[in-house]
Amino acid sequence: MQLYMVEDAENLAKKAADVIQEIIKEKPSAVLGLATGSTPIATYQELIRRFQAGEIDFSQVTTFNLDEYFGLEPKHPQSYHTFMHNHLFNYINVAEENIHIPLGVHKDLGDVEGYCKTFEHFISYCGGIDLQLLGIGNNGHIGFNEPAEQLQAKTHLVRLSEKTLEANARFFSKKEEVPQYAITMGIQTILSAKKIVLLAQGVEKAEIIQKLFQTGITTDIPASFLKLHPDVIVIVDQAAGSLLNCNNKECC
């Protein structure tokens, strides 16, 4: 994993946008894997700014999102469909038919396993993910792959951990409204991306970033499986990287 430590959230967003822009420049029909949560919002804002400035064209880009709450309609204000449209898709020229987000409510979700296989097959049909953007949970989850004795390889239905429910409660009126389950890409699905970019900002992420770089590969820290991938960029601000033994802004 290659680490970039930047000064603040603004520079983190610019660095992440640089990587995404370069991928699209090299391959205008790039397939992007996208993430939700508070961390990537600034990156999406920077991508919007660059699109409006005529620096990026998303017209041929295809997107796949990591996950979605199980049980939420796409138009629910806290669904990841709503999140992605409010924070990115409504402001760039990505074609609606090229946007793919797991459905939390769908006529086929009586067969969740079959639906997840179909989602996987469509990623393959589109040529695989060229760049996967990730955040990281305080417990080390990526997507909704939670710490467990065993991790699922492919897209699947997962019960969310208590820590994740508590962390996500801030987006709902009360904790009891947070869905207990989600559909998420699996670890193998994520690792199948050609390039991976993981973002972390804020002092609350310092401990998990330290563990990510200083421990081995373990199901207790799902993000540690990224060490198996040949092309991973980790971008952190100084607060998130404050516990690392790294004095340089760029280090491996």
PyMOL commands that set and color helices and strands:
alter all, ss='L'
color gray80, all
select helices_A, chain A and resi 9-26+41-52+80-87+89-91+96-98+109-125+162-171+175-177+187-191+203-214+222-228
alter helices_A, ss='H'
color red, helices_A
select strands_A, chain A and resi 2-6+31-34+62-65+67-69+99-100+131-134+156-159+181-184+195-200+232-237+250-251
alter strands_A, ss='S'
color yellow, strands_A
deselect
rebuild
show_as cartoon
